[in-house]
Every structure is written in structure tokens, then in C-alpha cells.
Amino acid sequence: MSTQPSLSGRQFLSLHLLETVAAVLPVRDENGAPKAIVYGGVERHMITSQARRRAERVHARNRANSGVGPLKGHTMGVRTREWALITARSLENDHGWEYETALRTARAVLEALNLKFGDPAKKTVANLTKVLVFAPEDAGTRIAAHLAAEAEPITAWAQDFFAAQQAEAEKRKKGKKAADEEQEGDAAENAAKKVPLPKATRTAVLTALAPRDAIDIALYGRFLAEVADSPNVDGAVQSSHAFTVHEAEQVDDFFAAADDAKLDRKANALDFLDAADDAGAGMTGYQSLISGTFYRHAVLDRVRLRHNLEAAGMTVQEAEAAAVAAEEEFVNSFVDAFPEAKRNSTASTGTLPALVLAFDGDRPFNYAGAFQRPIDELTDGPAGAAAVRRLLKHHRFVTQRRPDIRPGNVLTYDFDINALLGELKAEGELQAKEVVTVKELAA
């Protein structure tokens, strides 16, 4: 593995984005309310980095799998609890196994790796791992192919494993040492010690679940503590929570859903008595909606990305080509992707940013501090334009004092902001170069 890849730019690519949304609810807390933080002495709405990262990751994966964008043809990852089910379906459809046998065997193999499953008495979770496992999307078919090739010895091993597991469960049940679900986990763990997974199968399954050439695992990382000999990945992307640049603005929207059949009867009633019991909505309720201009930020560690790809088995040349493609797609996803909660009722996924600022440096730069003093639209004017002006002035101020940072590029999709950029340029406040496509942002 190379120790220091050659880069056309500096190590850290910093992305800063301002976007304005109206009447949306992209993330919610456990009570269905918008998430919020207190910053600068006032409450701000928040869109969590987890929601943003997943939206970006899925956006990139869908494009790659559709043969669109720089990552077309590359392997991507899937984060799921359903690897036993996915493996069983492949064993059934591709190798002709009976489904129940396939499922029991797939589950046993994963349990032998120390992955815990849900309560076997609950059908909805019985065959789901307790943790999400982020692995290359072809992991299930690769595991299935190995199990099919080793069908006779692996089914014999599975029978021995089930017997040992059942004996352990019965022993613990009699001793009443733990709750039922914990008993099952302990039984599987002890069974795996008594009847260990054959070495060849263990190697094949670990290889299938390893990050390998999955680009989004190299970008966003993964942590799988349950399987000690399966490598974790320290992601190359750092993401911050997005927050409004002004005080939170929220409305509790009352909604009424019509019952079509009732309204049809009312519309076609012959007299008042026929329609009397058909008045009113089918259901009613409230939902919280938020509006505002958000600042969000992410950083790509270009060196870490290349190290992750090389650690997954790529040559230096392969890692370099994949990293260049991954960077381009990451910037595209950062700009275009949006969390999909309430998307059909708010059209939030159609949001385009008011401004994107991209630059690289020898360390990450987070500009959240520029918005510690909340924007007041009564004195500062519309929040979107005021935030753009403040962000770009802040960037110019910082670049004058930091030799380890480049001016970078800016992109807008807002007509009024485009005019504002012209004003800032005339005033000498625009340090970055204006570009018109996402691809040019990180150039």
C-alpha cells in the first residue's frame, strides 16, 4: 500500500452549502417533531448528518447501478439486517435449494461468525441480524455460491450446529440465567465454539462481507464490532449536521384526509337524509412543517479515500482512478441528494441549493461559526441572500489569513443569488471562482 498518494489538489476538500426549503419535514424526532438545536442563543432547525449521508449514499448507489455518472460499473454497498434472507433467496433462485433449508443454513453460518439475530419467536425479526451490516451488494450471492459449492459438508455442519445450539439453549433455560432472547444469543455463541464453522467457509463468508471494492464503504466507512476479524473502515467523508442560519420557524399544519367513497355517496345523494351521515373527513391530524435557509458542510479526505481503496485490494493505479470518480460523485450527491421523508407531500427532494462553495486545504474548514449570530430578516433582509453574503465574506476573510487553503469555486442555482455574486465580485468580496456545473466545483 502506498503511504502518500499523489494528489492534484490538497488533502481535504471542504464543501459548504446553503439551501432554502419551505414547508418540509425531512427528519423527525421520536415524537414526530422537527429536530432542533440551540445555537447562538436561539433554537435552530436541524437536519442530521446521518439523514444527509444516507441520502447521498443511496443517491450515488442508484446512479451507479443505473449506469449513470462516474461510478457506473463500480461495486457499491448495501447496509441491511437481511443478509441471511438475501443469501437464502440466492440459494433458492440460483442454486435450486429448498428455501427453508437455505434460510436456516444461511442464518447458522452468520451466527457462527458471532452475528446475533432477533427473537426466533417473532417472525418479523427472527432472521434479521440485530445490527445493520454494511457490505458489498453482491455479498449475499457470493456467500450463496460458496455454500452451494460446499452443499454436502456445510449442511452436515449446520445440523451439528443446530443440535449444539439447541442443547445450549435447553441448558440455559433450565438454569434460568438470562432472558429468552439473550439465551438464544449465548446458545449460538457457545455452539459456534463447540462446532466451529469450517475454515474455508469462514474465509469465504468473511471475504464476501469485507469492504472489498465497494466505493461507498470507502467513502462513508463502516463499524462492525460483532465480527472481530472483519475489517472496519474509517470513512473518508466527515459530515456535519445542517442547521438554519436564523431562528427556527415552524408551523403545526392541520390536515384532513377525505374518504372518497363517503364523498361520492354525498355527491350523488337524492335527498338530505341520504347525505347526512356522509359529512366530514375520513381522518384528521397535525404535522409539523419547517421552513428556512440551512447551512451544511462536509469534508472529503482524499488521502484516506485512496488508502481505503488500496486496503480493500486495489492497486495504486486502480485506487487513483476509483478515487477520482468517487470524489466527483460525492460532490454531485452532496449537491443533489435530499432526505426523502415526506417527499410526496412536500416535494422537498426537488430542492436546489442557493449556493455551493468548494475549496481544498491542508486541513478541514468548517464555517458554522459564521452563523453563530442568527440572521434577522427584519434587519438583514431575506435569509438566503444574507447567508450567501456572510458566508462568502467569511471565506474571503479566512483565506487572507490561511496559506493552507485555496479560494475554490462557487455554484448557484438561484437567479437572485447569481446577481448577488456579481455585486460581491465588484466589491472585491468574492474570493472564489464562479462555475456553472457541479463537475467544475472540485476542479
Disulfide bonds with the S-S distance in Angstrom:
none
